[in-house]
Each structure stands twice: as C-alpha cells, then as structure tokens.
Amino acid sequence: MSEADDRDGDGNGVDRATHAAAEKERGRSDTAPGTAFDTPSDTPSVIALAQELIRRPSRGGIDPYGPVLGVLEEWLTARALPNRRLRDPAGAVVGLLVEVRGGRPGPWWTLDACVDTAPFGDEGAWSFPPTSGEVVDGRLRGRGAADSKLAAAMFCHIAAELAPRAADLAGGLAVLLDVDEHTGAFGGARAYLADPHAARPAGVMIGYPGPDELVVGGRGLWRAVVTVHGTAGHSGSRRTVTGAVTRGAHLVRLLESAELPTPTDPAPPAFPLPPKLSVTAFHGGEGFSVTPDRVEINIDVRTTSVFGAADAESFVREAVAALDTELPAPAPTDVTPVAVWPPFRLAEDAQPAVALLEAAETEGLRLRTKTAGPSNIGNLLAGEGIPATAGFGVAYEGLHGVDESADLTELPRVHAVYRRAVLRLLGAPCVR
C-alpha cells in the first residue's frame, strides 16, 4: 500500500435512504432481493476470516501464497461463490478472482484488496507475533491486519451477500484478491486485466486502510537506472584519476541542486502536488584499494499532470549531459528507464468515487478526497483508462512497520459504506 500524503477537498452528500433491517445467518443476508441494508451484523464473521488470513504469513516475494489463498478458496467455495486463481505469464499464481454476475446488462465494478503483505522486519521489535491474528482492546493484530487482509475479508462478505440477489443486479461485481502487490509488480492486477475471460471493470475500489479520506488521484512515476563510468585505478596510486564514484556523486549533486520546474496546470482543478525527484540507491565499488570504473544510481521522479514522464526523462538527461561535459569519462553516462506510471486524478463526478462518497455521507461519514503523493494500483489502472479509488478503510497503526494493527471500531460502518456503494453501482432497487 502507498503511504499517506497531502490532503485536499472533501466529499458531497446525499440523503439517507430508508431500507429494511437485515437478518443474517452464517454471514449472509436474508433481506428481500435488491434491497440495501443497514449496519452489517456479520462483523464477527469478517473478523474471523481476517484472523485466519493473518495467521498465514504471505510476505510478498518471501512466503508461498498457497496457504493464504487456500483459506479464501475454502471460504468462498463453502458459499458457492465462483472463484479462480490468476497466473502471470510464467504461470505463477498472482491472485484470486471472485465474480458475481448480475441478471441484467450493465457495467462491472471491482473491489480490490491485497492479501500479500510487507515483510515483518525485526520480529524482536514486535510486542506480539506478526502472525498473531488476535483481537486485543478492539484492535486486530498482525501483519496484514491493516494492509489489507481485513479489507479482503470484508469484500468477500460483500460478494457473498450479493450473490443470492444477483438476478436483480445490473452488470457484475468482481473481487480481486492480489498476492503480488507488495513486490511492486502488481501481478494480480495485471493478470486480471489481461484475462480474456474477465469482464473489464468500469471502475475499481481498492481497500487500502485509513479513515476520513478517499484517495481519488496520485502522482505518477518515472524511474531509471543511471550507469556512470569512470577511470579505474589503485586508490594508492600517485596518478590522479576521476573514478565513477566521484562522477556519480557529482551527478547526485547536480540532480538535487536543480529545481524541478512546476508549471501551472491550465485545466482546473489544478493538480495539487508538485513533482519530486529522489535518488534512492547508489551501487558500485568494492573494498578499499580500487577506484571503480562503474556505479549505478537509481532515480525516482514523481510526476504530475503538467510534469510527466517525458519531462522527467529530459530533466535527468540534461543533468547527465552536464556531468559528461564537466567531468569527461572514457564512456558516456547511460540512462535506462525501468518504470513509467501516469499520474491520475478523478473528475468530481467520476464513479466509483461518487458512489463511495455518497454512501459514506449516508452512513454519517464526511470524507475528504485526496491526491496521494506516492503511487498505487490506481496509477496502473489509470494507464488502462480505468478509474479507481483507494485509501478509505479503518484506522490503523504500524503499517509496514512493527506492531501492525487495525482498529475494529468503525469496521461495521466501513463495511456498510462499501456495500451501499456497490449496490448503487449495480443498480439495486431502493439505493439512491
């Protein structure tokens, strides 16, 4: 999950609709088909499923994903919910897809939550086991409690609630459960979009945690590895040479001392964040006695609507040209782009944001909309022309750090917001 960043704006509200109260059995609603419901009574079932997920370690790129996906598959199969594994081009499992097809024509909408997690870090620094899954003082403990196994459990329950009344819904609901998100590869989302058997979604709601705000945009990114050359030599030699480390350090100074241009966005609303350049890695050399002839530098540029990938690449290449002019080397400096994501910002009337904001208002919550500084799956989806929201969920602590936990106090209301939004998007009667 992406970190939080600057905030801007807030949501718009609608009147609360009157709906029948739900009677639940085994985590399902028996409300009349096509109606919305009040606060969910299946919260204990959501928590229980999340606990089982937390107790299966699924660190991205470290743990096998079979155990955590097996928990979900067993739960979904017991409720007769169609589900299938998604695989990347190499055949590796990268996600699980649940599909509820409506009985009337209409667009499909997707709920997305990752069930892989960040690493544990220093387990000795935790005050409880990272795979605890316990609930203490109203908080669900363990890695993935916040990001995003609780959301995955909640989204599975929404699919189970909708399935018995699918004939009254328009379009369909997909629940995407990623296990290749924290690697940064986003293999689950990529496999979903590439799957010829999956309906292309009209919009996606990503279940990252965090109350009070709904992420409706994010800066993009342009990343490159810059290879800087120099003259190799013995560090004790009387001959002075300009090694790659010296040249690389000079390039870092050139990049960090130059200000990124911040042109004004002519199309309101203006993109609320400026571009940002960071040098994130510097590799080269070994030992002490040799001046290296090659170093590699990782550069991360966060882009905006008026300073895009082409601008970022031009800016870096200008600095590289200055380096090669000021400190010549046996070979020119190489720039190898490795990743490009576009920035995005949803229009004020874009779905699924409007449905979520109005559902939150109906449930007594007034959310601010936010354009995030870091990137997320929403950027990947934006590149495919698919609008996405992220970052509305329960309060949390320790995300990607020690003692990760999720506050369960507002879980019923968060659950109700997502369910109400989905019902509206699927054209359920009695939902405004």
C-alpha positions as CSV (number, residue, x, y, z in Angstrom):
1,M,0.0,0.0,0.0
2,S,1.1,3.6,-0.6
3,E,1.8,5.9,2.2
4,A,-0.5,8.9,3.1
5,D,0.4,12.3,1.7
6,D,-1.1,15.8,1.3
7,R,-4.8,16.3,1.5
8,D,-7.3,18.3,-0.4
9,G,-11.1,18.7,-0.7
10,D,-13.9,16.7,0.7
11,G,-16.9,14.7,-0.4
12,N,-20.5,15.5,-1.3
13,G,-23.5,14.1,0.5
14,V,-26.9,12.7,-0.3
15,D,-30.0,11.9,1.8
16,R,-30.2,8.7,3.7
17,A,-32.5,6.1,2.1
18,T,-34.8,4.0,4.2
19,H,-34.1,0.3,4.0
20,A,-35.2,-2.9,5.7
21,A,-33.1,-4.2,8.5
22,A,-31.0,-7.3,7.7
23,E,-31.3,-10.6,9.3
24,K,-28.1,-12.6,8.9
25,E,-27.3,-16.3,9.0
26,R,-23.8,-17.6,8.7
27,G,-22.6,-14.3,7.4
28,R,-25.3,-13.9,4.7
29,S,-28.3,-11.5,4.5
30,D,-31.9,-12.7,4.1
31,T,-33.1,-9.3,3.2
32,A,-35.5,-9.2,0.2
33,P,-33.7,-9.3,-3.1
34,G,-32.4,-6.0,-4.5
35,T,-32.6,-4.0,-1.2
36,A,-29.8,-2.3,0.7
37,F,-29.3,-3.0,4.3
38,D,-28.3,-1.1,7.5
39,T,-25.2,-1.7,9.6
40,P,-23.9,-5.2,8.9
41,S,-24.4,-7.8,11.6
42,D,-21.8,-10.2,10.1
43,T,-18.8,-8.3,11.6
44,P,-17.7,-11.2,13.7
45,S,-17.5,-13.4,10.5
46,V,-15.4,-10.7,8.7
47,I,-13.0,-10.6,11.7
48,A,-12.8,-14.3,11.9
49,L,-11.8,-14.6,8.2
50,A,-9.3,-11.8,8.5
51,Q,-7.8,-13.6,11.5
52,E,-7.3,-16.8,9.6
53,L,-5.6,-14.8,6.8
54,I,-3.2,-13.1,9.1
55,R,-2.2,-16.4,10.6
56,R,-1.0,-17.5,7.2
57,P,2.2,-15.5,6.5
58,S,2.2,-14.2,2.9
59,R,5.0,-11.7,2.7
60,G,5.4,-10.5,-0.9
61,G,8.2,-12.4,-2.6
62,I,9.1,-14.4,0.5
63,D,6.3,-16.7,1.6
64,P,4.3,-19.2,-0.6
65,Y,0.9,-17.9,-1.4
66,G,-0.9,-21.2,-1.4
67,P,-1.9,-21.3,2.3
68,V,-3.5,-17.8,2.4
69,L,-5.3,-18.3,-0.9
70,G,-6.4,-21.7,0.4
71,V,-8.2,-20.1,3.3
72,L,-10.1,-17.8,0.9
73,E,-10.9,-20.6,-1.6
74,E,-12.3,-22.8,1.2
75,W,-14.5,-19.9,2.5
76,L,-15.7,-18.9,-1.0
77,T,-16.4,-22.4,-2.1
78,A,-18.4,-23.1,1.0
79,R,-20.7,-20.2,-0.1
80,A,-20.9,-21.4,-3.7
81,L,-19.1,-18.2,-4.9
82,P,-17.3,-18.7,-8.2
83,N,-13.6,-18.1,-7.9
84,R,-10.4,-18.9,-9.8
85,R,-6.7,-18.3,-9.5
86,L,-4.9,-15.8,-11.7
87,R,-1.5,-16.5,-13.0
88,D,1.2,-14.4,-14.6
89,P,2.8,-15.2,-18.0
90,A,5.3,-17.5,-16.3
91,G,2.5,-19.5,-14.6
92,A,3.0,-18.2,-11.1
93,V,-0.1,-17.6,-9.0
94,V,-0.6,-13.9,-8.5
95,G,-4.2,-13.6,-7.3
96,L,-7.7,-14.9,-6.8
97,L,-10.7,-13.6,-8.7
98,V,-14.3,-13.8,-7.4
99,E,-17.1,-13.0,-9.8
100,V,-20.8,-12.3,-9.1
101,R,-22.7,-11.9,-12.4
102,G,-25.8,-9.8,-12.3
103,G,-29.1,-10.8,-14.1
104,R,-29.4,-7.5,-16.1
105,P,-27.0,-5.9,-18.5
106,G,-24.6,-3.3,-17.1
107,P,-21.0,-2.4,-16.3
108,W,-18.8,-4.5,-14.0
109,W,-17.2,-3.0,-10.9
110,T,-14.3,-4.4,-8.9
111,L,-13.4,-4.5,-5.2
112,D,-9.6,-5.0,-4.8
113,A,-7.6,-5.9,-1.8
114,C,-4.2,-7.5,-1.5
115,V,-3.6,-10.5,0.7
116,D,0.2,-10.5,0.4
117,T,2.0,-8.2,2.9
118,A,5.1,-6.3,3.6
119,P,8.0,-8.1,5.4
120,F,8.0,-8.5,9.2
121,G,11.2,-6.5,9.6
122,D,12.8,-7.0,13.1
123,E,10.5,-9.5,14.7
124,G,12.2,-8.9,18.0
125,A,10.9,-5.3,18.0
126,W,7.3,-6.5,17.8
127,S,5.3,-6.7,21.1
128,F,3.3,-9.6,19.7
129,P,3.9,-12.2,16.9
130,P,3.5,-10.8,13.4
131,T,1.1,-13.6,12.6
132,S,-0.9,-13.2,15.8
133,G,-4.4,-12.5,14.4
134,E,-5.7,-11.8,18.0
135,V,-8.1,-9.1,18.8
136,V,-7.0,-7.1,21.8
137,D,-8.7,-3.9,23.1
138,G,-10.7,-3.7,19.9
139,R,-7.7,-4.0,17.6
140,L,-6.9,-6.8,15.2
141,R,-3.2,-7.6,15.5
142,G,-0.7,-8.8,12.9
143,R,1.0,-8.2,9.6
144,G,-1.7,-7.6,7.0
145,A,-4.4,-6.5,9.6
146,A,-4.4,-3.1,8.1
147,D,-2.9,-3.7,4.6
148,S,-5.1,-5.3,3.6
149,K,-6.4,-8.7,4.8
150,L,-9.3,-7.1,6.8
151,A,-10.5,-5.4,3.6
152,A,-10.1,-8.7,1.7
153,A,-12.3,-10.4,4.3
154,M,-14.9,-7.6,4.1
155,F,-15.0,-7.7,0.3
156,C,-15.5,-11.4,0.3
157,H,-18.5,-11.0,2.6
158,I,-20.0,-8.3,0.3
159,A,-19.7,-10.7,-2.6
160,A,-21.4,-13.4,-0.5
161,E,-24.2,-11.0,0.4
162,L,-24.9,-10.0,-3.2
163,A,-24.8,-13.5,-4.7
164,P,-28.3,-14.6,-3.6
165,R,-29.8,-11.5,-5.2
166,A,-27.6,-11.3,-8.3
167,A,-30.6,-11.7,-10.6
168,D,-31.8,-8.2,-9.6
169,L,-28.4,-6.5,-10.2
170,A,-27.1,-4.9,-13.4
171,G,-23.6,-5.8,-14.7
172,G,-21.5,-7.6,-12.1
173,L,-19.1,-7.5,-9.2
174,A,-15.5,-8.8,-9.2
175,V,-13.4,-9.2,-6.1
176,L,-9.7,-9.2,-6.9
177,L,-7.5,-10.6,-4.2
178,D,-3.9,-9.9,-5.1
179,V,-0.8,-11.8,-3.9
180,D,1.8,-9.9,-5.9
181,E,1.1,-6.3,-4.7
182,H,3.9,-5.7,-2.1
183,T,6.5,-6.9,-4.6
184,G,5.7,-3.8,-6.6
185,A,5.0,-5.9,-9.6
186,F,1.2,-5.8,-9.2
187,G,1.0,-9.1,-10.9
188,G,-2.5,-9.8,-9.7
189,A,-3.9,-6.6,-11.2
190,R,-2.0,-7.1,-14.4
191,A,-3.2,-10.7,-14.7
192,Y,-6.8,-9.6,-14.1
193,L,-6.7,-7.0,-16.8
194,A,-5.1,-9.4,-19.2
195,D,-7.5,-12.3,-18.5
196,P,-9.7,-12.7,-21.7
197,H,-12.4,-14.4,-19.5
198,A,-12.8,-11.5,-17.1
199,A,-15.2,-8.6,-17.8
200,R,-13.3,-5.3,-18.0
201,P,-14.3,-3.2,-15.0
202,A,-15.8,0.2,-15.3
203,G,-14.1,1.2,-12.1
204,V,-12.2,-0.3,-9.1
205,M,-12.3,0.4,-5.4
206,I,-9.1,-0.5,-3.7
207,G,-9.4,-1.4,0.0
208,Y,-6.4,0.3,1.5
209,P,-7.0,1.4,5.1
210,G,-7.4,4.8,6.6
211,P,-10.5,6.8,7.8
212,D,-11.6,10.3,6.8
213,E,-10.2,10.3,3.3
214,L,-10.8,8.8,-0.1
215,V,-7.8,8.7,-2.5
216,V,-9.0,9.8,-5.9
217,G,-5.6,10.5,-7.5
218,G,-1.9,10.1,-7.2
219,R,1.3,11.3,-8.6
220,G,2.8,9.1,-11.4
221,L,6.4,8.0,-11.5
222,W,9.3,7.7,-13.9
223,R,12.2,5.5,-12.7
224,A,15.6,4.9,-14.2
225,V,18.9,3.3,-13.5
226,V,21.8,5.7,-14.4
227,T,25.1,4.0,-15.1
228,V,28.1,6.3,-14.5
229,H,31.5,5.4,-15.8
230,G,34.9,6.5,-14.7
231,T,38.6,5.5,-14.8
232,A,39.6,2.5,-12.7
233,G,42.8,2.7,-10.7
234,H,44.6,1.9,-7.5
235,S,43.5,4.1,-4.7
236,G,47.1,4.5,-3.5
237,S,48.5,5.4,-7.0
238,R,50.3,8.7,-7.4
239,R,48.3,9.2,-10.6
240,T,45.0,11.1,-10.0
241,V,42.0,9.5,-11.8
242,T,38.4,10.5,-11.8
243,G,36.6,7.4,-10.7
244,A,32.9,6.5,-11.2
245,V,32.1,7.2,-7.5
246,T,33.3,10.7,-7.8
247,R,31.4,11.3,-11.0
248,G,28.3,9.7,-9.6
249,A,28.4,11.9,-6.5
250,H,28.7,14.9,-8.8
251,L,25.6,13.8,-10.7
252,V,23.7,13.4,-7.5
253,R,24.6,17.0,-6.6
254,L,23.6,18.2,-10.0
255,L,20.2,16.5,-9.7
256,E,19.5,17.6,-6.1
257,S,20.6,21.2,-6.5
258,A,18.5,21.8,-9.6
259,E,14.8,22.7,-9.0
260,L,12.2,20.7,-10.9
261,P,10.0,23.1,-12.9
262,T,6.5,23.4,-11.6
263,P,4.3,24.7,-14.5
264,T,0.7,25.7,-13.8
265,D,-2.0,23.2,-14.7
266,P,-4.2,25.1,-17.1
267,A,-7.2,22.7,-16.6
268,P,-9.0,23.1,-13.3
269,P,-8.8,21.7,-10.8
270,A,-5.1,22.1,-10.8
271,F,-3.0,19.0,-9.8
272,P,-2.5,19.6,-6.1
273,L,1.1,18.3,-5.7
274,P,4.4,19.3,-7.3
275,P,6.8,16.8,-8.9
276,K,9.6,15.3,-6.8
277,L,13.0,13.7,-7.6
278,S,14.7,11.3,-5.3
279,V,18.0,9.4,-5.5
280,T,17.1,6.1,-3.9
281,A,20.2,3.9,-4.4
282,F,23.9,4.2,-5.3
283,H,25.8,0.9,-6.1
284,G,29.4,0.5,-7.1
285,G,32.9,-0.3,-6.0
286,E,34.3,-3.0,-3.7
287,G,36.8,-2.9,-0.9
288,F,39.2,0.0,-0.4
289,S,42.1,-0.3,-2.8
290,V,40.4,0.1,-6.2
291,T,38.8,3.2,-7.6
292,P,35.8,1.7,-9.5
293,D,35.1,2.4,-13.2
294,R,31.3,2.0,-12.9
295,V,28.5,2.8,-10.5
296,E,24.7,2.6,-10.8
297,I,22.3,5.1,-9.4
298,N,18.6,4.6,-9.0
299,I,16.5,7.7,-9.7
300,D,12.8,8.0,-8.8
301,V,10.8,11.0,-10.2
302,R,7.2,11.5,-9.1
303,T,5.3,13.1,-11.9
304,T,2.1,15.2,-12.3
305,S,-0.4,16.2,-14.9
306,V,1.9,19.0,-16.1
307,F,5.3,17.4,-15.5
308,G,5.1,13.9,-17.0
309,A,7.4,11.1,-17.8
310,A,8.9,12.8,-20.8
311,D,9.7,15.9,-18.7
312,A,11.3,13.8,-16.0
313,E,13.5,12.0,-18.6
314,S,14.5,15.2,-20.2
315,F,15.4,16.7,-16.8
316,V,17.6,13.7,-15.9
317,R,19.3,13.6,-19.3
318,E,20.1,17.3,-19.1
319,A,21.9,16.7,-15.8
320,V,23.7,13.7,-17.3
321,A,24.9,15.8,-20.2
322,A,26.2,18.4,-17.8
323,L,28.1,15.7,-15.9
324,D,29.7,14.4,-19.1
325,T,30.7,17.9,-20.1
326,E,32.1,19.0,-16.7
327,L,33.8,15.6,-15.8
328,P,34.6,13.7,-19.0
329,A,34.9,9.9,-18.8
330,P,36.0,7.0,-21.0
331,A,32.3,6.3,-21.8
332,P,29.2,8.4,-21.8
333,T,26.7,8.0,-18.9
334,D,23.8,5.7,-19.7
335,V,20.2,6.3,-18.7
336,T,17.9,3.2,-18.6
337,P,14.3,3.9,-17.8
338,V,12.8,1.0,-15.9
339,A,9.2,2.0,-15.0
340,V,6.7,4.6,-16.0
341,W,3.2,5.2,-14.5
342,P,1.0,8.1,-15.3
343,P,-0.4,10.4,-12.7
344,F,-4.2,10.4,-12.3
345,R,-6.9,12.4,-10.7
346,L,-10.6,11.5,-11.0
347,A,-13.1,14.1,-12.1
348,E,-15.5,15.3,-9.4
349,D,-18.4,13.4,-11.0
350,A,-16.5,10.2,-11.7
351,Q,-17.6,6.8,-10.5
352,P,-16.9,4.9,-8.4
353,A,-15.8,7.8,-6.2
354,V,-19.2,9.5,-6.2
355,A,-20.9,6.3,-5.1
356,L,-18.5,5.9,-2.2
357,L,-18.7,9.5,-1.1
358,E,-22.5,9.4,-1.1
359,A,-22.6,6.1,0.7
360,A,-20.3,7.5,3.3
361,E,-22.5,10.5,3.8
362,T,-25.5,8.3,4.1
363,E,-23.7,6.4,6.9
364,G,-22.8,9.6,8.7
365,L,-19.2,10.0,7.4
366,R,-17.9,13.0,5.5
367,L,-14.8,12.0,3.6
368,R,-12.2,14.3,2.2
369,T,-10.9,13.5,-1.2
370,K,-7.1,13.3,-1.6
371,T,-4.5,13.1,-4.3
372,A,-1.7,11.0,-2.9
373,G,2.0,11.7,-3.3
374,P,3.0,8.0,-3.6
375,S,1.7,5.9,-6.4
376,N,-0.6,2.9,-6.1
377,I,-2.5,0.4,-8.2
378,G,-4.8,3.3,-9.2
379,N,-1.9,4.6,-11.4
380,L,-1.6,1.3,-13.1
381,L,-5.4,1.3,-13.7
382,A,-5.3,4.9,-14.9
383,G,-2.9,3.8,-17.6
384,E,-5.6,1.4,-18.8
385,G,-8.3,4.1,-18.7
386,I,-10.0,2.6,-15.6
387,P,-10.9,5.0,-12.8
388,A,-10.0,3.8,-9.3
389,T,-10.3,4.9,-5.7
390,A,-8.2,3.9,-2.7
391,G,-7.4,4.6,0.9
392,F,-10.8,4.5,2.7
393,G,-11.0,2.0,5.5
394,V,-10.5,1.5,9.2
395,A,-7.9,3.4,11.3
396,Y,-4.6,1.6,11.7
397,E,-1.1,1.6,13.3
398,G,2.2,0.1,12.3
399,L,1.5,-0.3,8.6
400,H,4.7,-1.7,7.0
401,G,6.3,-1.3,10.5
402,V,6.2,-3.1,13.8
403,D,3.0,-4.0,15.7
404,E,0.7,-3.6,12.8
405,S,-3.0,-3.4,13.9
406,A,-6.4,-2.3,12.7
407,D,-9.0,-0.6,14.8
408,L,-12.2,-2.5,14.5
409,T,-14.5,0.2,16.0
410,E,-15.6,1.5,12.6
411,L,-15.5,-1.7,10.7
412,P,-19.3,-2.2,10.5
413,R,-19.7,1.3,9.1
414,V,-16.9,1.0,6.6
415,H,-18.4,-2.3,5.6
416,A,-21.8,-0.6,5.2
417,V,-20.3,2.2,3.0
418,Y,-18.7,-0.2,0.6
419,R,-21.7,-2.4,0.4
420,R,-24.1,0.5,-0.2
421,A,-21.8,1.9,-2.9
422,V,-21.6,-1.4,-4.7
423,L,-25.4,-1.8,-4.6
424,R,-25.8,1.6,-6.1
425,L,-23.3,0.9,-8.9
426,L,-25.0,-2.3,-9.6
427,G,-28.4,-0.6,-10.0
428,A,-30.0,-2.3,-6.9
429,P,-33.6,-1.0,-6.2
430,C,-34.1,1.2,-3.2
431,V,-30.5,2.5,-3.5
432,R,-30.1,6.2,-4.3
